[in-house]
Amino acid sequence: MSSLLTTLFSYNAWANADLCDKMKSVDSNAHSSEFATALGLICHYNVVAKIFSGHLQGLAHGFTSDTLEVTPPLDELRSQVLSVDQWYLEYIKTISDESLAETVSFSFTDGEKGLMSRKEMLLHVALHATVHRGEVARLLWQLSLTPPWETLAVFVHQCVPQRRLQGLSPTQDTQATPRL
């Protein structure tokens, strides 16, 4: 399981960095509303990742909402996102399969109670970011900007280019862990 999670969170970090880099091409003056919405979405999924990092560690995360009152500027937000992504990659390296199956009780920011396995929390964080990156991609399309081509297949073939080779036999290693 941990190799799949490593691939998933390596992909997540790659896609987040690519999207943040793409956001630099948006004219924030001409498209201030769309730019602010896009940054707000990225900020939101980053806050959720921080919240679940706290849940996974059994620590108070300090958030009372899944959004911030003030969204940081793009460069600062990018730095925060990459830092959280690195935390998850390090966390996955150290966690056992047994620990992944453990359930953790926690409270959502609205006060409602939750109970999820660590594995479910990790999956939630990765899928949550993917959903919101898709929303940002839609905004980019509306601005006639081509969003990053951020599929898992593109990630794997960029990070492990030998997979592009034709005629691999079924016994060859196709489970190589992509590297960022």
WOBELBEL-V799405 format. One record per backbone hydrogen bond with DSSP energy under -1.0 kcal/mol. CO is the residue of the C=O (numbers start at 1). NH is the residue of the N-H. If there is no record, write none. Layout:
co=CO nh=NH
co=CO nh=NH
This chain:
co=1 nh=5
co=2 nh=6
co=3 nh=7
co=4 nh=8
co=5 nh=9
co=6 nh=10
co=7 nh=11
co=8 nh=12
co=9 nh=13
co=10 nh=14
co=11 nh=15
co=12 nh=16
co=13 nh=17
co=14 nh=18
co=15 nh=19
co=16 nh=20
co=17 nh=21
co=18 nh=22
co=19 nh=23
co=21 nh=24
co=22 nh=25
co=23 nh=26
co=26 nh=28
co=27 nh=31
co=31 nh=35
co=32 nh=36
co=33 nh=37
co=34 nh=38
co=35 nh=39
co=36 nh=40
co=37 nh=41
co=38 nh=42
co=39 nh=43
co=40 nh=44
co=41 nh=45
co=42 nh=46
co=43 nh=47
co=44 nh=48
co=45 nh=49
co=46 nh=50
co=47 nh=51
co=48 nh=52
co=49 nh=53
co=50 nh=54
co=51 nh=55
co=52 nh=56
co=53 nh=57
co=54 nh=58
co=54 nh=59
co=73 nh=77
co=74 nh=78
co=75 nh=79
co=76 nh=80
co=77 nh=81
co=78 nh=82
co=79 nh=83
co=80 nh=84
co=81 nh=85
co=82 nh=86
co=83 nh=87
co=84 nh=88
co=85 nh=89
co=86 nh=90
co=87 nh=91
co=88 nh=92
co=89 nh=93
co=90 nh=94
co=91 nh=95
co=96 nh=100
co=97 nh=101
co=100 nh=119
co=102 nh=118
co=104 nh=116
co=106 nh=114
co=108 nh=111
co=112 nh=108
co=114 nh=106
co=116 nh=104
co=117 nh=121
co=118 nh=122
co=119 nh=123
co=120 nh=124
co=121 nh=125
co=122 nh=126
co=123 nh=127
co=124 nh=128
co=125 nh=129
co=126 nh=130
co=127 nh=131
co=128 nh=132
co=129 nh=133
co=130 nh=134
co=131 nh=135
co=132 nh=136
co=133 nh=137
co=134 nh=138
co=135 nh=139
co=136 nh=140
co=137 nh=141
co=138 nh=142
co=139 nh=143
co=140 nh=145
co=141 nh=144
co=148 nh=150
co=151 nh=155
co=152 nh=156
co=153 nh=157
co=154 nh=158
co=155 nh=159
co=156 nh=160
co=160 nh=163
co=161 nh=164
co=162 nh=165
co=169 nh=172
